[in-house]
Amino acid sequence: QLFWEKRLQGLSASDVSEQIIKSMELPKGLQGVGPGASTESLLSAVASALHTSSAPITGQSSAAVEKNPAVWLNTAQPLCRAFVVTDDDIRKQEERVQAVRKRLEEALLAEGLAR
């Protein structure tokens, strides 16, 4: 099915107390294409592509996919516009990961001291 992400629209993950878990925020350069493109469906498509293939994700390379995705669709890529990841993007992500790791380390140390 070409537009399998449509089946997942409107569904959300929830925790054990049935509170809806907030969806991830995607980078601004990552924009969906196709009928009814939404952030949630794009997130599903990207996650699926990362999970099922070791090939790089580059998005839809044809500009014509905007007009008729059923004809110009590259099924090996998620329904998003073509994008490029720059060295600056990688550096910023590395900084974010290091900051989160530092906060996690501090929280684990605080918990260990509290016991």
Contacts in CASP RR format, 6 or more apart in sequence:
PFRMAT RR
TARGET T0000
AUTHOR 0000-0000-0000
METHOD contacts of the structure
MODEL  1
QLFWEKRLQGLSASDVSEQIIKSMELPKGLQGVGPGASTESLLSAVASAL
HTSSAPITGQSSAAVEKNPAVWLNTAQPLCRAFVVTDDDIRKQEERVQAV
RKRLEEALLAEGLAR
1 7 0 8 1.000
2 69 0 8 1.000
2 70 0 8 1.000
2 73 0 8 1.000
2 75 0 8 1.000
3 34 0 8 1.000
3 35 0 8 1.000
3 69 0 8 1.000
3 79 0 8 1.000
5 41 0 8 1.000
5 42 0 8 1.000
5 44 0 8 1.000
5 45 0 8 1.000
5 79 0 8 1.000
6 35 0 8 1.000
6 36 0 8 1.000
6 41 0 8 1.000
8 40 0 8 1.000
8 41 0 8 1.000
8 44 0 8 1.000
9 38 0 8 1.000
9 40 0 8 1.000
9 41 0 8 1.000
10 40 0 8 1.000
12 20 0 8 1.000
12 21 0 8 1.000
12 23 0 8 1.000
12 40 0 8 1.000
13 20 0 8 1.000
13 21 0 8 1.000
14 20 0 8 1.000
14 21 0 8 1.000
15 21 0 8 1.000
23 39 0 8 1.000
23 40 0 8 1.000
23 43 0 8 1.000
24 43 0 8 1.000
26 39 0 8 1.000
26 42 0 8 1.000
26 43 0 8 1.000
26 46 0 8 1.000
27 89 0 8 1.000
29 81 0 8 1.000
29 83 0 8 1.000
30 42 0 8 1.000
30 46 0 8 1.000
30 80 0 8 1.000
30 81 0 8 1.000
30 83 0 8 1.000
31 37 0 8 1.000
31 42 0 8 1.000
31 80 0 8 1.000
31 81 0 8 1.000
32 41 0 8 1.000
32 42 0 8 1.000
32 79 0 8 1.000
32 80 0 8 1.000
32 81 0 8 1.000
33 60 0 8 1.000
33 65 0 8 1.000
33 66 0 8 1.000
33 69 0 8 1.000
33 79 0 8 1.000
33 80 0 8 1.000
33 81 0 8 1.000
34 65 0 8 1.000
34 66 0 8 1.000
34 69 0 8 1.000
34 79 0 8 1.000
35 69 0 8 1.000
37 79 0 8 1.000
41 79 0 8 1.000
42 78 0 8 1.000
42 79 0 8 1.000
42 80 0 8 1.000
45 78 0 8 1.000
45 79 0 8 1.000
45 80 0 8 1.000
46 57 0 8 1.000
46 78 0 8 1.000
46 80 0 8 1.000
48 78 0 8 1.000
49 57 0 8 1.000
49 77 0 8 1.000
49 78 0 8 1.000
50 57 0 8 1.000
53 76 0 8 1.000
55 76 0 8 1.000
57 77 0 8 1.000
57 78 0 8 1.000
58 77 0 8 1.000
58 82 0 8 1.000
58 83 0 8 1.000
59 74 0 8 1.000
59 77 0 8 1.000
59 78 0 8 1.000
59 80 0 8 1.000
59 81 0 8 1.000
59 82 0 8 1.000
59 83 0 8 1.000
60 69 0 8 1.000
60 72 0 8 1.000
60 73 0 8 1.000
60 74 0 8 1.000
60 77 0 8 1.000
60 79 0 8 1.000
60 80 0 8 1.000
60 81 0 8 1.000
60 82 0 8 1.000
61 74 0 8 1.000
61 77 0 8 1.000
61 82 0 8 1.000
62 72 0 8 1.000
62 74 0 8 1.000
64 71 0 8 1.000
64 72 0 8 1.000
65 72 0 8 1.000
65 73 0 8 1.000
65 74 0 8 1.000
65 79 0 8 1.000
69 79 0 8 1.000
73 79 0 8 1.000
END
